[in-house]
Amino acid sequence: MAQEYSKRELSKSTSTISEREGEETLQSQSKIVDDPFYLESNMRYLKNIMQEIKEGKAHFVEHDLIE
């Protein structure tokens, strides 16, 4: 009987931990979605730049550092 109780409690606490981890994951994912870096338009732009670099079409220009 005590062993059954322990299993139930363990299962209950494990599911609570899983729920908390799931909530934290959702919160971190929503932060990523809100970040303009991850917008579809920016991802498309970056992929195009990478393609130009691979094809040797990209032109790099030295510039001053922005502080």
C-alpha positions in Angstrom: 0.0 0.0 0.0 2.8 2.4 0.9 4.6 1.5 -2.3 1.4 2.3 -4.3 1.1 5.7 -2.6 4.7 6.5 -3.4 4.3 5.6 -7.1 1.2 7.9 -7.2 3.0 10.7 -5.5 6.0 10.3 -7.8 3.8 10.2 -10.8 2.0 13.3 -9.6 5.2 15.3 -8.9 6.7 14.2 -12.2 3.7 15.4 -14.1 3.9 18.7 -12.2 7.6 19.1 -13.1 6.8 18.2 -16.8 4.0 20.9 -16.9 6.4 23.5 -15.5 9.1 22.6 -18.0 6.5 22.8 -20.8 5.4 26.2 -19.6 9.0 27.4 -19.5 9.6 26.0 -23.0 6.5 27.8 -24.3 7.6 31.1 -22.7 11.1 30.8 -24.2 9.6 30.0 -27.6 7.3 33.0 -27.4 10.4 35.2 -26.7 12.0 33.8 -29.9 8.9 34.5 -31.9 8.8 38.1 -30.7 12.5 38.6 -31.7 12.6 40.3 -35.1 15.7 38.3 -35.9 13.5 35.2 -36.3 10.9 36.9 -38.6 10.4 35.0 -41.8 11.4 38.0 -43.9 14.8 38.2 -42.1 15.4 34.5 -42.4 14.8 34.7 -46.1 17.2 37.7 -46.3 19.9 35.8 -44.4 19.5 32.7 -46.6 19.9 34.9 -49.7 23.0 36.5 -48.3 24.5 33.0 -47.5 23.7 31.9 -51.0 25.4 34.9 -52.5 28.5 34.2 -50.3 28.6 30.6 -51.4 28.3 31.6 -55.1 31.0 34.3 -54.7 28.6 37.1 -55.5 28.8 38.9 -52.1 30.8 42.0 -51.9 32.4 42.8 -48.5 33.2 46.4 -47.7 35.3 47.5 -44.7 33.4 49.9 -42.4 34.0 51.7 -39.1 32.7 49.9 -36.0 29.4 51.3 -34.5 29.6 51.8 -30.8 
